[in-house]
Amino acid sequence: MEQENGAAELEVKAKRHKGKHDKPKPWDDDPNIDRWKIEKFDPSWNQGGMLEVSSFSTLFPAYREKYLQDAWPKVKSALKEHGIACELNLVEGSMTVSTTRKTRDPYIIVKARDLIKLLARSVPAPQAIKILDDEMICDIIKIGNLVRNKERFVKRRQHLIGPNSSTLKALEILTGCYILVQGSSVAAMGNMKGLKTIRRIVEECMQNIMHPVYNIKILMMKKELEKNPELASESWDRFLPKFKKKNVKQKKVKSKEKKPYTPFPPPQQPSKVDIQLETGEYFLSDKTKSAKKWQEKQEKQAQKTAEHKRKREAAFIPPEEPVKKDNSGEDNNKDVSALAKSLKEKAKKYGKQKLAENVGAEAYVA
């Protein structure tokens, strides 16, 4: 009996909830409900509309003005379907969205804010309009403050883009998200899981933790492992590759050679007065000293003047032209002698042939 009472008390303790809203609901254990599904908004849920006007505005760079002017009718018609008013102010360089009496969905104003934010970040209008769908979420990752050195920033950002944007395309295919790298920010659109992955990859790339190519390899492995239902409840760490960071050898700073230690101090250097005493300059009068200084100054000036003059005149000296040796006479003599020799040889051969033809039958009769 005591054991049964103890078990009952434990069950009661287990069922206790901290807050009044944490009580069990009748739909908690319903297997037919998909809690991850995002239901499309029905205007009948909010027939009264909005009580207050909510508005958001954002600035855009000057180079986007022409494009936004051309694409604004499309943006306006897309927002009008959801009951959102929009305004393009070219004087201030800003875009504004606000709710109207026709607005029914309370969250659509936040989606409209994301839309103008993406347009300001150089996302094309047809792509940015997709953010108004319930399934689509956007994330703007600021990468400008992650690297201090400008050269390193440009180099790491190029790692993220890849040659001919191949790395970005691979990430888009694997995560199912749209990615745009523009200036010091990365704009991404897609589902929540893909956006979390992209943010991690971008931050790891800019902080030089891991190259995006290695992350792509890991994502490809995970995609293959997802197909196997047996591994759904197991850890995938043993299958995923582990990349070790290689330290690039840096240039060694040349250290000064240490001189052998001596307990005695170095010999005292002669002072200016000692040097003047040795040369005898100390005993000269002020007039003689000034005259000597002036003479040395004139000599240095003359040397510099001569050097400058030589440099100026060097531009007018014509370069030495290479002289070609005329060997045409010798070559002609060689050709004539070779021709004469060949003609003599041919004449000899021709004479021998004639002699052979003139020999009669009597020569062979005994």
DOTORTOR-690357 format. One record per residue (C-alpha): x negated, y negated, z; residue in three letters; residue number from 1. Coordinates in nm, 4 decimals, padded with zeros to 6 digits. Layout:
BEGIN
X; Y; Z; code; pos
X; Y; Z; Ala; NUM
...
END
This chain:
BEGIN
X; Y; Z; code; pos
00.0000; 00.0000; 00.0000; Met; 1
-00.2788; -00.2414; 00.0960; Glu; 2
-00.4543; -00.1712; -00.2361; Gln; 3
-00.1314; -00.2391; -00.4320; Glu; 4
-00.0768; -00.5698; -00.2446; Asn; 5
-00.4381; -00.6728; -00.3152; Gly; 6
-00.3952; -00.5984; -00.6863; Ala; 7
-00.0704; -00.8029; -00.6937; Ala; 8
-00.2441; -01.0991; -00.5255; Glu; 9
-00.5246; -01.0854; -00.7842; Leu; 10
-00.2692; -01.0891; -01.0685; Glu; 11
-00.0997; -01.3957; -00.9151; Val; 12
-00.4353; -01.5700; -00.8828; Lys; 13
-00.5182; -01.4868; -01.2445; Ala; 14
-00.1879; -01.6328; -01.3661; Lys; 15
-00.2281; -01.9589; -01.1760; Arg; 16
-00.2916; -02.2648; -01.3973; His; 17
-00.4769; -02.5805; -01.3188; Lys; 18
-00.2401; -02.8408; -01.4689; Gly; 19
00.1333; -02.8553; -01.5207; Lys; 20
00.0862; -02.8526; -01.9006; His; 21
-00.1232; -02.5326; -01.8922; Asp; 22
00.1785; -02.3124; -01.8192; Lys; 23
00.2384; -02.0231; -02.0626; Pro; 24
00.4534; -02.1158; -02.3618; Lys; 25
00.6951; -01.8777; -02.5378; Pro; 26
00.5056; -01.9157; -02.8695; Trp; 27
00.1585; -01.8422; -02.7260; Asp; 28
00.1760; -01.4687; -02.7987; Asp; 29
00.3690; -01.4962; -03.1271; Asp; 30
00.1634; -01.3089; -03.3944; Pro; 31
00.3525; -01.4733; -03.6840; Asn; 32
00.2157; -01.8229; -03.6048; Ile; 33
-00.1055; -01.9260; -03.7853; Asp; 34
-00.2574; -02.1822; -03.5510; Arg; 35
-00.5283; -02.2872; -03.8003; Trp; 36
-00.2834; -02.3757; -04.0762; Lys; 37
-00.2342; -02.7491; -04.1397; Ile; 38
00.1305; -02.8067; -04.2274; Glu; 39
00.2163; -03.0685; -04.4862; Lys; 40
00.3832; -03.3767; -04.3386; Phe; 41
00.7581; -03.4013; -04.3908; Asp; 42
00.9031; -03.7596; -04.4018; Pro; 43
01.2119; -03.6328; -04.2123; Ser; 44
00.9938; -03.5968; -03.8993; Trp; 45
00.9616; -03.9770; -03.8775; Asn; 46
01.2664; -04.1383; -04.0395; Gln; 47
01.2412; -04.4595; -03.8384; Gly; 48
00.8985; -04.5508; -03.9767; Gly; 49
00.6233; -04.7418; -03.7958; Met; 50
00.6938; -04.9918; -03.5179; Leu; 51
00.3739; -05.1970; -03.5613; Glu; 52
00.1569; -05.2831; -03.8638; Val; 53
-00.1844; -05.1165; -03.8556; Ser; 54
-00.4591; -05.2331; -04.0916; Ser; 55
-00.8238; -05.1566; -04.1641; Phe; 56
-01.0712; -05.3459; -04.3805; Ser; 57
-01.4256; -05.2764; -04.4991; Thr; 58
-01.6880; -05.4687; -04.6958; Leu; 59
-01.8391; -05.3381; -05.0185; Phe; 60
-02.1716; -05.4209; -05.1915; Pro; 61
-02.1809; -05.6671; -05.4830; Ala; 62
-02.2809; -05.4030; -05.7416; Tyr; 63
-01.9509; -05.2142; -05.6756; Arg; 64
-01.7329; -05.5146; -05.7606; Glu; 65
-01.6950; -05.4405; -06.1356; Lys; 66
-01.6179; -05.0706; -06.0797; Tyr; 67
-01.3639; -05.1390; -05.8020; Leu; 68
-01.1914; -05.3992; -06.0195; Gln; 69
-01.1428; -05.1378; -06.2953; Asp; 70
-01.0430; -04.8508; -06.0624; Ala; 71
-00.8184; -05.0509; -05.8255; Trp; 72
-00.4865; -04.9826; -06.0122; Pro; 73
-00.5405; -04.6047; -05.9654; Lys; 74
-00.6186; -04.6509; -05.5942; Val; 75
-00.3143; -04.8777; -05.5491; Lys; 76
-00.0748; -04.6283; -05.7133; Ser; 77
-00.2168; -04.3374; -05.5038; Ala; 78
-00.1673; -04.5315; -05.1783; Leu; 79
00.1778; -04.6552; -05.2843; Lys; 80
00.3032; -04.2927; -05.2902; Glu; 81
00.2288; -04.2732; -04.9159; His; 82
00.3733; -04.6189; -04.8381; Gly; 83
00.0391; -04.7931; -04.7812; Ile; 84
-00.0358; -05.1466; -04.9047; Ala; 85
-00.3898; -05.2292; -05.0223; Cys; 86
-00.5724; -05.5481; -05.1157; Glu; 87
-00.9033; -05.6127; -05.2963; Leu; 88
-01.0605; -05.9449; -05.1985; Asn; 89
-01.3388; -06.0342; -05.4431; Leu; 90
-01.4181; -06.3659; -05.2699; Val; 91
-01.5043; -06.2069; -04.9328; Glu; 92
-01.6075; -05.8738; -05.0921; Gly; 93
-01.3690; -05.6641; -04.8827; Ser; 94
-01.0968; -05.3995; -04.9160; Met; 95
-00.7957; -05.3892; -04.6818; Thr; 96
-00.5296; -05.1219; -04.6243; Val; 97
-00.2226; -05.1630; -04.4035; Ser; 98
00.1026; -04.9830; -04.3187; Thr; 99
00.4429; -05.0968; -04.4513; Thr; 100
00.8086; -05.0302; -04.3707; Arg; 101
00.8002; -04.7359; -04.6112; Lys; 102
00.5164; -04.5628; -04.4234; Thr; 103
00.6320; -04.2426; -04.2548; Arg; 104
00.3150; -04.0431; -04.1847; Asp; 105
00.1374; -04.2078; -03.8867; Pro; 106
-00.2007; -04.0511; -03.9729; Tyr; 107
-00.2068; -04.1624; -04.3387; Ile; 108
-00.3477; -04.5039; -04.2415; Ile; 109
-00.6599; -04.3294; -04.1053; Val; 110
-00.6882; -04.1393; -04.4353; Lys; 111
-00.6539; -04.4710; -04.6235; Ala; 112
-00.9322; -04.6183; -04.4071; Arg; 113
-01.1562; -04.3228; -04.5054; Asp; 114
-01.0665; -04.3813; -04.8711; Leu; 115
-01.1872; -04.7444; -04.8770; Ile; 116
-01.4940; -04.6417; -04.6763; Lys; 117
-01.5845; -04.3803; -04.9405; Leu; 118
-01.5237; -04.6273; -05.2244; Leu; 119
-01.7663; -04.8712; -05.0589; Ala; 120
-02.0242; -04.5873; -05.0372; Arg; 121
-02.0250; -04.5432; -05.4208; Ser; 122
-01.7971; -04.2355; -05.4283; Val; 123
-01.6039; -04.2289; -05.7597; Pro; 124
-01.2345; -04.3276; -05.7256; Ala; 125
-01.0850; -03.9940; -05.8543; Pro; 126
-01.2925; -03.8048; -05.5966; Gln; 127
-01.2234; -04.0498; -05.3126; Ala; 128
-00.8429; -04.0313; -05.3685; Ile; 129
-00.8570; -03.6593; -05.2771; Lys; 130
-00.9167; -03.7620; -04.9130; Ile; 131
-00.5414; -03.8408; -04.8871; Leu; 132
-00.4724; -03.4623; -04.8866; Asp; 133
-00.4191; -03.3101; -04.5413; Asp; 134
-00.6788; -03.0346; -04.5950; Glu; 135
-00.9565; -03.2772; -04.6953; Met; 136
-01.1813; -03.4440; -04.4361; Ile; 137
-01.4766; -03.6780; -04.4904; Cys; 138
-01.7983; -03.7416; -04.3000; Asp; 139
-02.0497; -04.0215; -04.3574; Ile; 140
-02.3951; -03.9296; -04.2243; Ile; 141
-02.6293; -04.2238; -04.1646; Lys; 142
-02.9895; -04.1222; -04.2350; Ile; 143
-03.1582; -04.4642; -04.2394; Gly; 144
-03.2472; -04.4637; -03.8679; Asn; 145
-03.3776; -04.1029; -03.8605; Leu; 146
-03.7132; -04.1879; -04.0249; Val; 147
-03.9143; -04.5035; -03.9560; Arg; 148
-04.1702; -04.4843; -04.2368; Asn; 149
-04.0150; -04.5857; -04.5706; Lys; 150
-04.2381; -04.3565; -04.7821; Glu; 151
-04.1508; -04.0537; -04.5653; Arg; 152
-03.7814; -04.1475; -04.5807; Phe; 153
-03.7829; -04.1552; -04.9635; Val; 154
-03.9786; -03.8271; -04.9813; Lys; 155
-03.7438; -03.6397; -04.7425; Arg; 156
-03.4346; -03.7811; -04.9117; Arg; 157
-03.5731; -03.6476; -05.2420; Gln; 158
-03.6104; -03.3020; -05.0769; His; 159
-03.2374; -03.3200; -04.9998; Leu; 160
-03.1463; -03.4111; -05.3587; Ile; 161
-03.3919; -03.1751; -05.5300; Gly; 162
-03.5107; -03.1753; -05.8929; Pro; 163
-03.2196; -03.2767; -06.1215; Asn; 164
-02.9914; -03.2671; -05.8106; Ser; 165
-03.0241; -02.8857; -05.8002; Ser; 166
-03.0426; -02.8676; -05.4169; Thr; 167
-02.7275; -03.0810; -05.3788; Leu; 168
-02.5375; -02.8681; -05.6312; Lys; 169
-02.6380; -02.5481; -05.4473; Ala; 170
-02.5177; -02.6946; -05.1147; Leu; 171
-02.1887; -02.8023; -05.2754; Glu; 172
-02.1271; -02.4499; -05.4096; Ile; 173
-02.2162; -02.2741; -05.0815; Leu; 174
-02.0233; -02.5086; -04.8482; Thr; 175
-01.7358; -02.5947; -05.0839; Gly; 176
-01.7823; -02.9676; -05.0160; Cys; 177
-01.8547; -03.2759; -05.2258; Tyr; 178
-02.1867; -03.4462; -05.1343; Ile; 179
-02.3188; -03.7872; -05.2462; Leu; 180
-02.6541; -03.9325; -05.1358; Val; 181
-02.6510; -04.3108; -05.1730; Gln; 182
-02.9079; -04.5439; -05.0156; Gly; 183
-02.9392; -04.4760; -04.6427; Ser; 184
-02.6236; -04.2636; -04.6061; Ser; 185
-02.4811; -03.9283; -04.7183; Val; 186
-02.1071; -03.9070; -04.7919; Ala; 187
-01.9485; -03.5603; -04.7713; Ala; 188
-01.5914; -03.4419; -04.8343; Met; 189
-01.4457; -03.0991; -04.7627; Gly; 190
-01.3274; -02.8722; -04.4818; Asn; 191
-01.4449; -02.9028; -04.1222; Met; 192
-01.6697; -02.5949; -04.1275; Lys; 193
-01.8505; -02.7100; -04.4423; Gly; 194
-01.8975; -03.0644; -04.3100; Leu; 195
-02.0547; -02.9370; -03.9862; Lys; 196
-02.3010; -02.7280; -04.1900; Thr; 197
-02.3882; -03.0224; -04.4182; Ile; 198
-02.4484; -03.2576; -04.1241; Arg; 199
-02.6838; -03.0046; -03.9622; Arg; 200
-02.8773; -02.9461; -04.2887; Ile; 201
-02.9098; -03.3209; -04.3619; Val; 202
-03.0336; -03.4031; -04.0106; Glu; 203
-03.2804; -03.1112; -04.0109; Glu; 204
-03.4153; -03.2248; -04.3492; Cys; 205
-03.4590; -03.5894; -04.2484; Met; 206
-03.6192; -03.4958; -03.9138; Gln; 207
-03.8545; -03.2528; -04.0943; Asn; 208
-03.7284; -02.9539; -03.8921; Ile; 209
-03.6398; -02.7332; -04.1924; Met; 210
-03.6433; -02.7775; -04.5700; His; 211
-03.2949; -02.7588; -04.7340; Pro; 212
-03.4100; -02.4692; -04.9576; Val; 213
-03.4531; -02.2456; -04.6492; Tyr; 214
-03.1052; -02.3410; -04.5270; Asn; 215
-02.9658; -02.2519; -04.8709; Ile; 216
-03.1271; -01.9059; -04.8440; Lys; 217
-02.9682; -01.8544; -04.5000; Ile; 218
-02.6244; -01.9643; -04.6300; Leu; 219
-02.6526; -01.7222; -04.9231; Met; 220
-02.7345; -01.4380; -04.6820; Met; 221
-02.4360; -01.5293; -04.4609; Lys; 222
-02.2071; -01.5313; -04.7626; Lys; 223
-02.3172; -01.1774; -04.8498; Glu; 224
-02.2773; -01.0598; -04.4880; Leu; 225
-01.9214; -01.1975; -04.4739; Glu; 226
-01.8179; -00.9456; -04.7401; Lys; 227
-01.9016; -00.6541; -04.5087; Asn; 228
-01.6108; -00.6037; -04.2587; Pro; 229
-01.8221; -00.3703; -04.0391; Glu; 230
-02.0526; -00.6593; -03.9432; Leu; 231
-01.7686; -00.8957; -03.8449; Ala; 232
-01.8150; -00.8326; -03.4701; Ser; 233
-02.1973; -00.7997; -03.4746; Glu; 234
-02.4790; -01.0535; -03.4527; Ser; 235
-02.6389; -01.1403; -03.7892; Trp; 236
-02.9703; -01.2604; -03.6453; Asp; 237
-03.1522; -00.9421; -03.7504; Arg; 238
-03.0487; -00.9937; -04.1146; Phe; 239
-03.1209; -01.3664; -04.1424; Leu; 240
-03.4723; -01.4761; -04.2449; Pro; 241
-03.6871; -01.6578; -03.9907; Lys; 242
-03.9059; -01.9312; -04.1317; Phe; 243
-04.2148; -02.0455; -03.9470; Lys; 244
-04.3138; -02.4089; -03.9782; Lys; 245
-04.6528; -02.4430; -04.1448; Lys; 246
-04.8736; -02.7256; -04.0301; Asn; 247
-05.0396; -02.8964; -04.3248; Val; 248
-05.4087; -02.9591; -04.2688; Lys; 249
-05.4683; -03.3267; -04.2170; Gln; 250
-05.7828; -03.5171; -04.2972; Lys; 251
-06.0317; -03.4942; -04.0157; Lys; 252
-06.1380; -03.8272; -03.8763; Val; 253
-06.5130; -03.8619; -03.8945; Lys; 254
-06.6384; -03.8932; -03.5404; Ser; 255
-06.9537; -04.0859; -03.4656; Lys; 256
-07.2552; -03.8693; -03.3914; Glu; 257
-07.3433; -03.8787; -03.0268; Lys; 258
-07.7013; -03.9866; -02.9612; Lys; 259
-07.9075; -03.7838; -02.7178; Pro; 260
-07.8735; -03.9076; -02.3624; Tyr; 261
-08.1672; -04.1019; -02.2179; Thr; 262
-08.1756; -04.2330; -01.8609; Pro; 263
-08.3729; -04.5423; -01.9676; Phe; 264
-08.1923; -04.8502; -02.1005; Pro; 265
-08.2623; -04.9649; -02.4595; Pro; 266
-08.5430; -05.2219; -02.5077; Pro; 267
-08.4319; -05.5832; -02.4733; Gln; 268
-08.3779; -05.7579; -02.8060; Gln; 269
-08.5768; -06.0798; -02.8648; Pro; 270
-08.3738; -06.3969; -02.8122; Ser; 271
-08.3411; -06.6797; -03.0642; Lys; 272
-08.6023; -06.8886; -02.8800; Val; 273
-08.8511; -06.5959; -02.8823; Asp; 274
-08.8145; -06.5599; -03.2600; Ile; 275
-08.8687; -06.9354; -03.3082; Gln; 276
-09.1827; -06.9176; -03.0930; Leu; 277
-09.3211; -06.6292; -03.3010; Glu; 278
-09.2601; -06.8082; -03.6335; Thr; 279
-09.3783; -07.1464; -03.4975; Gly; 280
-09.0452; -07.3093; -03.5789; Glu; 281
-08.9930; -07.3988; -03.2130; Tyr; 282
-09.2734; -07.6630; -03.2254; Phe; 283
-09.1444; -07.8336; -03.5441; Leu; 284
-08.9696; -08.1709; -03.5272; Ser; 285
-08.5939; -08.2064; -03.5888; Asp; 286
-08.6573; -08.3818; -03.9202; Lys; 287
-08.8770; -08.0974; -04.0473; Thr; 288
-08.6204; -07.8363; -03.9334; Lys; 289
-08.3339; -08.0130; -04.1158; Ser; 290
-08.5485; -08.0476; -04.4305; Ala; 291
-08.6311; -07.6769; -04.4210; Lys; 292
-08.2623; -07.5838; -04.3777; Lys; 293
-08.1631; -07.8084; -04.6667; Trp; 294
-08.4308; -07.6491; -04.8907; Gln; 295
-08.3067; -07.2952; -04.8069; Glu; 296
-07.9509; -07.4064; -04.8806; Lys; 297
-08.0566; -07.5491; -05.2199; Gln; 298
-08.2357; -07.2221; -05.3096; Glu; 299
-07.9292; -07.0108; -05.2262; Lys; 300
-07.7068; -07.2491; -05.4240; Gln; 301
-07.9371; -07.2288; -05.7260; Ala; 302
-07.9324; -06.8458; -05.7131; Gln; 303
-07.5504; -06.8368; -05.6981; Lys; 304
-07.5210; -07.0900; -05.9837; Thr; 305
-07.7525; -06.8817; -06.2025; Ala; 306
-07.5547; -06.5652; -06.1246; Glu; 307
-07.2188; -06.7314; -06.2082; His; 308
-07.3670; -06.8684; -06.5336; Lys; 309
-07.4937; -06.5230; -06.6306; Arg; 310
-07.1464; -06.3720; -06.5649; Lys; 311
-06.9772; -06.6399; -06.7773; Arg; 312
-07.2225; -06.5943; -07.0664; Glu; 313
-07.1901; -06.2151; -07.0530; Ala; 314
-06.8402; -06.2434; -07.2056; Ala; 315
-06.9876; -06.4091; -07.5212; Phe; 316
-07.2698; -06.1588; -07.5841; Ile; 317
-07.1674; -05.9261; -07.8713; Pro; 318
-07.1957; -05.5518; -07.8027; Pro; 319
-07.4726; -05.3578; -07.9744; Glu; 320
-07.3449; -05.1747; -08.2790; Glu; 321
-07.4745; -04.8208; -08.3354; Pro; 322
-07.7073; -04.8029; -08.6393; Val; 323
-07.6318; -04.5159; -08.8759; Lys; 324
-07.9351; -04.3419; -09.0287; Lys; 325
-07.9221; -04.3231; -09.4097; Asp; 326
-08.0079; -03.9606; -09.4961; Asn; 327
-07.8283; -03.9617; -09.8318; Ser; 328
-08.1616; -03.9707; -10.0396; Gly; 329
-08.3032; -03.6659; -09.8646; Glu; 330
-07.9758; -03.4739; -09.9012; Asp; 331
-07.9643; -03.5492; -10.2772; Asn; 332
-08.3258; -03.4261; -10.3255; Asn; 333
-08.2422; -03.1041; -10.1377; Lys; 334
-07.9310; -03.0457; -10.3535; Asp; 335
-08.1270; -03.0961; -10.6817; Val; 336
-08.4064; -02.8544; -10.5808; Ser; 337
-08.1546; -02.5884; -10.4745; Ala; 338
-07.9683; -02.6233; -10.8076; Leu; 339
-08.2901; -02.5901; -11.0092; Ala; 340
-08.3914; -02.2766; -10.8191; Lys; 341
-08.0524; -02.1100; -10.8755; Ser; 342
-08.0665; -02.1911; -11.2505; Leu; 343
-08.4126; -02.0312; -11.2823; Lys; 344
-08.2899; -01.7120; -11.1123; Glu; 345
-07.9896; -01.6913; -11.3460; Lys; 346
-08.2151; -01.7391; -11.6522; Ala; 347
-08.4403; -01.4518; -11.5408; Lys; 348
-08.1426; -01.2187; -11.4938; Lys; 349
-08.0042; -01.3140; -11.8381; Tyr; 350
-08.3462; -01.2436; -12.0076; Gly; 351
-08.3683; -00.8970; -11.8508; Lys; 352
-08.0171; -00.8128; -11.9769; Gln; 353
-08.1144; -00.9151; -12.3378; Lys; 354
-08.4254; -00.6943; -12.3314; Leu; 355
-08.2177; -00.3965; -12.2178; Ala; 356
-07.9722; -00.4494; -12.5047; Glu; 357
-08.2499; -00.4735; -12.7801; Asn; 358
-08.4086; -00.1338; -12.6928; Val; 359
-08.3492; 00.1091; -12.9913; Gly; 360
-08.3038; 00.4843; -13.0133; Ala; 361
-08.6681; 00.5343; -13.1355; Glu; 362
-08.7944; 00.4482; -12.7875; Ala; 363
-08.6375; 00.7664; -12.6514; Tyr; 364
-08.7635; 00.9986; -12.9365; Val; 365
-09.0850; 01.1759; -12.8502; Ala; 366
END
